[in-house]
Amino acid sequence: MAARAQAIRLLAPAKLTLRMRITGIRGDGYHFIDAEMVSLDLCDEIIVHPSSEPSVEIVPTPAAHGSAGEVPEWDIPADGSNLVIRALELAGRTAHVEVRKRIPPGAGLGGGSADAAAVLRWANRMTAVDTADAPATPRLQTPAVVTPQQAATLGADVAFCLVGGRARVSGVGEIIEPLGFRDQSFVLWMPPVQVDTAAVYGAWDELGGPSGPNANDLEPAALAAYPELSAWRDDLKAVTGRTPQLAGSGGTWFVPAPFGARMHEPPDEGARTAEARAIGRLR
């Protein structure tokens, strides 16, 4: 039992949306999607500490580029609205969760969803252990395993992040069809623009539901809501010679790697650059 009380380290991989089509709108305003997503080796680190109360601590890590030791200033709530707290509540667990952030918030990379999904995977493993112990402790009330469909009630990306790997994602994010692994690498170009997903979907509605270029229907809406994103796109295109794609609702731009040369320095010091690879299905 002593080992169960120790802190546990988890990884929360970012997700990258390679294709995003919006196929309709549900009666409650949620959008139906048809998307292809992959997990990346760009990860937040999650430390789960034993606690009788659910809580979360956000620890931003130094930026990938910029002054030595520079730590980004990100607006991430640590109250009950945080997806980690909501994931603990959904799973019926308590813990103090330390989130060491490397995935920028509002970047379209599912950082908050990835953190919540990592906590759900931990909770599901704990449930499996508790279930195995249940015959010896009949009074123990074991929480149920959280399914991808239940995870999607926290946010559209949480279900995919719970399963991970490479998958076709449909419905409002709750239908996950795993696809075979592909060895893929990408250059991620992350501007200092914290995009609000709801605002982008709202802009898509206001624009009349346009089809987007580069297999992302949200790109026109993101550019309408955050016009400054176009300059960052153009910078990446100038460096790589390729037309960048927008990651989900933004604001990360990406291109496949390699493109003939490695980008050791970003064209603008305000952005972060990372090379990331797709990873297989999570456990």
Secondary structure as UniProt FT lines:
FT   HELIX           2..5
FT   STRAND          8..25
FT   TURN            27..28
FT   STRAND          31..49
FT   STRAND          55..60
FT   TURN            68..69
FT   TURN            80..81
FT   HELIX           83..91
FT   STRAND          96..101
FT   TURN            105..106
FT   HELIX           111..133
FT   HELIX           134..136
FT   TURN            138..139
FT   HELIX           148..151
FT   TURN            152..154
FT   TURN            156..157
FT   HELIX           158..163
FT   STRAND          166..171
FT   TURN            172..174
FT   STRAND          175..178
FT   STRAND          185..190
FT   HELIX           197..206
FT   TURN            207..208
FT   TURN            214..215
FT   TURN            217..218
FT   HELIX           219..225
FT   TURN            227..228
FT   HELIX           229..240
FT   STRAND          245..246
FT   TURN            248..249
FT   STRAND          253..257
FT   TURN            269..270
FT   STRAND          272..279
//
